[in-house]
Amino acid sequence: MTTLEDRPVTPTPTAGATVDEKQARQVAEAAREAGWHKPSFGKELFLGRLRMDLIEPWPTPDPEKTATAEEFLGKLYAYLESEVDGAEIERDARIPDEVFHGLADLGAFGMKIDQKYGGLGLSNLHYCQALMLVGSANPSIGALISAHQSIGVPQPLKLFGTDEQKQKFLPRLAGGEVSAFLLTEPDVGSDPARLSTTAIPVEGGYRLDGVKLWATNGSVATLFVVMAQVPPSEGHRGGITTFVVEGDSDGVTIERRNAFMGLRGLENSVTRFHDVFVPAENVIGREGQGLKIALTTLNTGRLSLPAMCVGAGKYCLAVARGWANNRVQWGLPVGQHEAVAKKIAFIAATTYGLESMLTLSCLLADDDRNDIRIEAALVKLYGSEMAWLMADELIQIRGGRGYETADSLAARGEKAIAVEQLLRDLRINRIFEGSSEIMHLLIAREAVDQHLSVAGDIIDPDAPIGRKVKAGLRGGAFYGRWLPTLLVGKGQIAGGYARFGALAKHVRYVERASRRMARETFYGMARWRGKMERKQAFLGRMVDIGAELFAMSATVVRATAEDRPESRELADLFCFQARGRVEALFDQLWDNTDTDDGKLAERVLDGRYEFLEGGVLAPPADGEWVATWEPGPSTVPDLRRRIPKRSV
Ligand SMILES: Cc1cc2nc3c(=O)[nH]c(=O)nc-3n(C[C@H](O)[C@H](O)[C@H](O)COP(=O)(O)OP(=O)(O)OC[C@H]3O[C@@H](n4cnc5c(N)ncnc54)[C@H](O)[C@@H]3O)c2cc1C
């Protein structure tokens, strides 16, 4: 079990208090996993050190586990193909009860739960492969299974639960009961410091009060992971704390099922807790460790979402191939017109690159030799952005048919290919489980961790002079050793990395670009010092460069292991495309409109350009931007959907 004993409690403002920028950042900082106990390819990459030894040779999964997992994946495939009607789920905005039952029978709700608790005990790799498959039947089922296992009750219990908690809850979840993760509130999105749901200590446990927004699976779940503020008091250290809450507890009301642009089958709720008793034994970890638990859970939990993005890439590729071969315009199959061919090549190369990045991250997580928090975050960010681009390009390749719904296509006698749905379903991936903006900040924080640990006090305005002096000495020693290593490297040696054959040139490029990235980061720090954390565009570009370099490294190692011309061709093109993006990002680091954009945005917010909004109907004047809510009992009917027990 991962232990949290040695970690400090997250300092949190009192529930409902106004939270300023500094406090919000302190909360996020305290929730970080501070230590680096294992090597990290990503961390080294951002420091200008390409440690290929950490990712090669391509790890081989355990053959016995693979055989068992493949048997399961085969059954899952057969079930999804024959029994699940993805179009029906889209039409009815509902996953039928029988699908819940069928998936439960296969063990899909317990894929990540250990066998001793009735689960399948799949590795990260096989779990992600299953998610990819499930998501291809209908992305709402992918979201159901992934929210249940990656952020719902099983994963935090696996990492931080007591034996009693595991014995009590995991067999239920492996058997098909659904769980949900409830952090977000109307006033709490990316910034958890504003959390206002409270858990007041009472005899034998806590009383929970608050309203949670957008809980995926919330309307069907029988067990919730709930994040709530415990106010400090005698015998209670307080802070944001994680609870397992029975969905059927008195005082829990599902007030709404929310509807979205995509993922129409999602059972996503507004959940009210009014005076809900939660026994003390249902606290996961300790009081005050809630955000750390959530973030640590996401270290590997973040791999599930990009798994479904890889699945989307594969589907885009299959549709692009079929369509672009068969649709003839201007005397040629459209795939032979260069403008379309480039899009096909982008989809193929990106799917290969993204799959390599995801598979490698899963294998590293399964090996447990490396710290993969940076890699998992990079795959989430890159996967969600790239899948969106691939689906958008596919719409263009399909022309008008890309914009037409599957039902409408089928009614005209054409293949029911739901590309517009794919685009709608994919969009949320750039927002939830860490929006792209927040992922940029989170990864950038990890990328500069070494700098902050040696020289952070120099730029900290609150640090006393004594600490600044010590940091100056520490920094001098570190930078004296480190900076010269950024000047020359193996990437400059013709013939370096020869073991990668024709792909070696890309590894050399990654090595050079990694040092350049580290140098640019240092220049940025030297120039902006403490203000660098506000240079989000600069940091975002740096993180995007890191993502491309990680993707290239993973792709080359995989293609080398696969040792076939097809893989090398895909890897080669992916790397060339990625290099183009990296060069553009490097150029934009210092040649951009960031400052002007910031100034202009400020004036927009001040209303200076209101005239520009004229000529169209104005947005609604009624309603609030963020709805307020009052504590107290619910005044609306409970909309909980109960999945009936199967009749035997
Ligand atoms: C379909 C769906 C399912 C969801 N499922 C769950 C779930 O199961 N459980 C759960 O707890 N939550 C869930 N959520 C909530 C989701 O995690 C949040 O939407 C997400 O965290 C973003 O928060 P927000 O929407 O409030 O955006 P806000 O935090 O209001 O952000 C608005 C914009 O500002 C940007 N932004 C915010 N802060 C910063 C900053 N410091 N720097 C730069 N940019 C910033 C954001 O990236 C975004 O672009 C779900 C949401 C949806 C729509």
PDBQT file of the ligand as one rigid body, heavy atoms in Angstrom, charges set to zero:
ROOT
HETATM    1  C1  LIG A 701     -19.025  15.647 -19.116  1.00  0.00    +0.000 C 
HETATM    2  C2  LIG A 701     -18.311  15.990 -17.859  1.00  0.00    +0.000 A 
HETATM    3  C3  LIG A 701     -17.963  14.992 -16.961  1.00  0.00    +0.000 A 
HETATM    4  C4  LIG A 701     -17.321  15.318 -15.754  1.00  0.00    +0.000 A 
HETATM    5  N1  LIG A 701     -17.071  14.322 -14.843  1.00  0.00    +0.000 NA
HETATM    6  C5  LIG A 701     -16.632  14.672 -13.600  1.00  0.00    +0.000 A 
HETATM    7  C6  LIG A 701     -16.548  13.703 -12.544  1.00  0.00    +0.000 A 
HETATM    8  O1  LIG A 701     -16.832  12.516 -12.741  1.00  0.00    +0.000 OA
HETATM    9  N2  LIG A 701     -16.191  14.129 -11.305  1.00  0.00    +0.000 N 
HETATM   10  C7  LIG A 701     -15.865  15.422 -11.053  1.00  0.00    +0.000 A 
HETATM   11  O2  LIG A 701     -15.531  15.741  -9.904  1.00  0.00    +0.000 OA
HETATM   12  N3  LIG A 701     -15.889  16.361 -12.037  1.00  0.00    +0.000 NA
HETATM   13  C8  LIG A 701     -16.275  16.015 -13.293  1.00  0.00    +0.000 A 
HETATM   14  N4  LIG A 701     -16.349  16.965 -14.288  1.00  0.00    +0.000 N 
HETATM   15  C9  LIG A 701     -15.847  18.296 -14.056  1.00  0.00    +0.000 C 
HETATM   16  C10 LIG A 701     -14.568  18.579 -14.806  1.00  0.00    +0.000 C 
HETATM   17  O3  LIG A 701     -13.508  17.887 -14.215  1.00  0.00    +0.000 OA
HETATM   18  C11 LIG A 701     -14.386  20.099 -14.858  1.00  0.00    +0.000 C 
HETATM   19  O4  LIG A 701     -15.243  20.570 -15.873  1.00  0.00    +0.000 OA
HETATM   20  C12 LIG A 701     -12.973  20.523 -15.112  1.00  0.00    +0.000 C 
HETATM   21  O5  LIG A 701     -12.203  20.276 -13.981  1.00  0.00    +0.000 OA
HETATM   22  C13 LIG A 701     -12.862  22.000 -15.449  1.00  0.00    +0.000 C 
HETATM   23  O6  LIG A 701     -13.512  22.768 -14.495  1.00  0.00    +0.000 OA
HETATM   24  P1  LIG A 701     -14.594  23.842 -14.945  1.00  0.00    +0.000 P 
HETATM   25  O7  LIG A 701     -15.434  23.254 -15.996  1.00  0.00    +0.000 OA
HETATM   26  O8  LIG A 701     -15.277  24.360 -13.752  1.00  0.00    +0.000 OA
HETATM   27  O9  LIG A 701     -13.747  24.984 -15.627  1.00  0.00    +0.000 OA
HETATM   28  P2  LIG A 701     -13.097  26.266 -14.904  1.00  0.00    +0.000 P 
HETATM   29  O10 LIG A 701     -12.207  25.818 -13.807  1.00  0.00    +0.000 OA
HETATM   30  O11 LIG A 701     -14.156  27.244 -14.610  1.00  0.00    +0.000 OA
HETATM   31  O12 LIG A 701     -12.176  26.814 -16.070  1.00  0.00    +0.000 OA
HETATM   32  C14 LIG A 701     -12.666  27.572 -17.173  1.00  0.00    +0.000 C 
HETATM   33  C15 LIG A 701     -11.517  27.760 -18.157  1.00  0.00    +0.000 C 
HETATM   34  O13 LIG A 701     -10.435  28.431 -17.523  1.00  0.00    +0.000 OA
HETATM   35  C16 LIG A 701      -9.249  27.657 -17.586  1.00  0.00    +0.000 C 
HETATM   36  N5  LIG A 701      -8.510  27.842 -16.339  1.00  0.00    +0.000 N 
HETATM   37  C17 LIG A 701      -8.952  27.690 -15.074  1.00  0.00    +0.000 A 
HETATM   38  N6  LIG A 701      -7.983  27.948 -14.198  1.00  0.00    +0.000 NA
HETATM   39  C18 LIG A 701      -6.885  28.288 -14.921  1.00  0.00    +0.000 A 
HETATM   40  C19 LIG A 701      -5.552  28.672 -14.604  1.00  0.00    +0.000 A 
HETATM   41  N7  LIG A 701      -5.118  28.746 -13.350  1.00  0.00    +0.000 N 
HETATM   42  N8  LIG A 701      -4.703  28.916 -15.600  1.00  0.00    +0.000 NA
HETATM   43  C20 LIG A 701      -5.088  28.810 -16.886  1.00  0.00    +0.000 A 
HETATM   44  N9  LIG A 701      -6.333  28.468 -17.254  1.00  0.00    +0.000 NA
HETATM   45  C21 LIG A 701      -7.223  28.206 -16.287  1.00  0.00    +0.000 A 
HETATM   46  C22 LIG A 701      -9.732  26.231 -17.759  1.00  0.00    +0.000 C 
HETATM   47  O14 LIG A 701      -8.765  25.401 -18.364  1.00  0.00    +0.000 OA
HETATM   48  C23 LIG A 701     -10.934  26.448 -18.663  1.00  0.00    +0.000 C 
HETATM   49  O15 LIG A 701     -10.493  26.619 -19.974  1.00  0.00    +0.000 OA
HETATM   50  C24 LIG A 701     -16.984  16.660 -15.487  1.00  0.00    +0.000 A 
HETATM   51  C25 LIG A 701     -17.307  17.666 -16.405  1.00  0.00    +0.000 A 
HETATM   52  C26 LIG A 701     -17.983  17.344 -17.561  1.00  0.00    +0.000 A 
HETATM   53  C27 LIG A 701     -18.386  18.466 -18.485  1.00  0.00    +0.000 C 
ENDROOT
TORSDOF 0
